Amino acid sequence: KSSFAKLLGLALDGKTLPDGSLLSEALLNRDDTPQSHLFREAWQKLTRLVNPMAVVFDIGAVFRNDEAIHKTVYREIQKRLGYSNHDQIAYFERLLEEEGHYERFLNMCQDKFEFSWNELKNKKIAPQRFSTIYSEIYPEEYPDPMDWFDIHQSDSSGDAQSVQGAVKGLSEMLARRASGNTLFVIVDEMSQHVNIDDNKRLNLQTLVSELGAKLEGRVWLLVTGQERLSDSEK
């Protein structure tokens, strides 16, 4: 189930194989069951109705410091949409977009460091580089090149402090960077992650509820889990 879920997610994201063929076609061709045509028909119907993209990850591999599930999901979506892996930078990238300065920021980064922001955004040096450019855009608030770094790099501001804030932030990010897409979030090994923690289970339930209520089908969350057959038979 884990392999199928991940392959399904990557196929939804339009991944190609080394020979240039679509992973989705290879996945459909691997189905040699008597009713394989149903899988193909369902796939064709889905891709006619929506323009899919996907985020695929193992929850156990990417969550940080026992954080709430919605924060992990939020960060992985944020990364898929092209924002920095550094949480605080990503938050301020979105503020630059909101205020119409993001393209200016990108050009300034290229001119000053001779590297594109896309090349720098996930490196260890990214917070310092971001701080330098941000201070030039907002010199009254950050007169020193390292002021943004000193103030914000370790703070906890951002959209994902609550499930509701995270979903609102996701809605805004999708509107800017994936306005025509339906997003499928494929999370592997979720049951092992939540089974012994009632708070995580409640957080996941709240996230699912908020996504359904606020994004109305723009985001689909698919999770995998496992249980012993003897347990399910009881």
N, C-alpha and C positions, 0 to 999 in steps of 0.2 A: 504493500500500500504506500509506503514512503516513496519508493522509486516511481510508482505510477503518478502519485500526486506531484512530485517534482517535475517529472517529464511533462505532465499536463500543464503545469504552470509555465514552464519554459516554452512549450508550444504556444500557449496563449500569448506569450510575450514576443512571438515572432522570431524565435531563435532559428538560426540556420546551422547546418552541418558543414564540416570542412569542404565538402564538394559544392557548397552553395545551395543545396536543396533544403527545403523547409523541414524542421524537426517534426512539425505537425503531420506532414505527409508520411514520414518514416514511422511515427507512432501509430497512425491509422493502418499502415500496411502491416505492422506487427500483430495486429489483431486477427488471429486465424480462427476465431470461434464461429459457430454456425450463424450467429446473428451479428456479425461484424458490421453489416451494412447499417445497422441501427446506430452504431457509434459514429460512423461516417456521416449519416444523415443528421444526427444531433449536432455534430461539429459544424457542418455546413450551415445549418439553421442558425446556430449561435453566431457564427462569423458574418452572416448576412445581417443579423439584427444589431450587433454591436461591433465596435472597433476595440478589441481587447488589448490590454497590456497587463503585466503581472509582476508581482514581487514574490520571490520564493526564498524561504529561509527556515532553518532549524532553530526553534526558540531557545533551545539549550545552548546553542553556540554563540548567540548574539546578545542575549540579555545581560544587563550590567547590574551588579551589586543588589540583586534581589529586587529590581525595580518592578513597578506595575506593568502588566502586559500591554496596556494601551501605549505606554511610553516606548516600548520596544517596537511595536507595530508602527507607531508614528515615525520613529527614526528610520526604519527600514524603507518605508514608503518615501520619506524625505530623500534618502540616498538614491532611490530608484529614479526620482524626478530630477536628479542632477545637483542637489544641494550638497554642501560639504558634510563629511562624516563627523565633523566637530559640531556638537549640538548648538553651542552659542553662536558660532559663525553662521550656521544654517538659519537660525532665528533672525539674525541681523541681515542676512542676504534677503530674506523675505521683506524686512522693513525697507531695504533699499529698493526692492521691486515696488512696494506700495507707494513709495515717495518718488518714483520715477528716476532714480539715480543708478539703477543697476547696470545699464549699458555703459554709463560714464565710469562706473567702478571697474568694469571689465577692461575698458580701454586704458584707464590709468594704470592698472596692474600690468598690462602688457608693456606699456611705455616705460614704467619705472623699473620693473624687474626682468624684462625681456623674456618672460614666460607668461603663457596664458593662465588665467585663474583656474581653468579646468586642470591644468598640469600641477597647480600648487595647492588646490583647495583641501586635499586630504593628507598632505604632508605634515610632519611634526612642526615645521616652521610656519605653517599656514596661519595660526593665530597672530603671530607677529607681523606677517605680511599684510594680513587683513587690517590689523590695527593701524598700520602706517598709512594705507590708502584711506581708511575710514576717517582718520584725523584730518586728511586733506579735504574731504568732502564736507565734514562738519568741524571746522577749526574752532568755532566758538565754544562748542561743547567738549572737544578733545584737542586742546592746543598742542599737546605733546604727542609725538607719533606712537608712544606706548600707552597712552591714557586709556584707550579702549581696552587694550589687553589687561591692564592693571585692574580696571573696574569690573569688566564683564567676563573674563575668561573662566572664572571659577564660580560665578553666581548661578542661580537656578531659575532665572527668568525664562519665559518661553511659553508656548501655547499648550504644551502637553502636561501641565501641572494637574489637570483634571481630564476626565474622559470627554466631557462636553467641550472643553477648550481644544483638545486634540482633534476632535471631529470637525470643529469649526475651522481650525487651521488646515486640516486636510482638504476641506471644501475649497478654501482659498487657493491652496497650492495646485489642486487639480484644475481649477478654473484658469490659472495662469499658464500651467505647463502641460496640461493634458486635457484640454477642454473637450476634445472629441472622443475621448477614450472611456471605456469601462474598465475599472481596475479590479483585478483578481489578486487577493492576498492569500498565498498558500503557506501555511505554517505547519511544519512537521513536528511531531512528538509533543503536541500540546497537552495530551492527557497526563503524561508523566510530569509535566511542569505544574499542573494545577491540582492534581489529585490529592496531595497532602496539604494543600493550602486553601482554606475557604475564602480568604481575601482575594487570592488570584482568581479563583473560580467566579466570584462575584464581580470582579473587575472585568473579566472576559464577557460575562453575561451583559454587563452594562454597556460595554463597547459594542457588542452585537446589536443591542437595542438602539443605541444612539446612531450607529451607521445606517440601520434600517429606517429610522425615523427622519433623520436629517439629510441623508444623501440619496435616498429613494432609488436604490439600484445602481448608483454610480460606482459603489465599492462592494465587492463580494468577498467574504471571509470564509476560507476553507481550511479546516484544521484536521490533522490526523491524530490518532491515538491508538492505544492497544490495550487489550484486556485478555485475561485467560479465558479460553473457551469454557472451562468448568465454572468460572464466575458468571458468564453470560447465560449459562444454562440453568442456574439456580432460580 
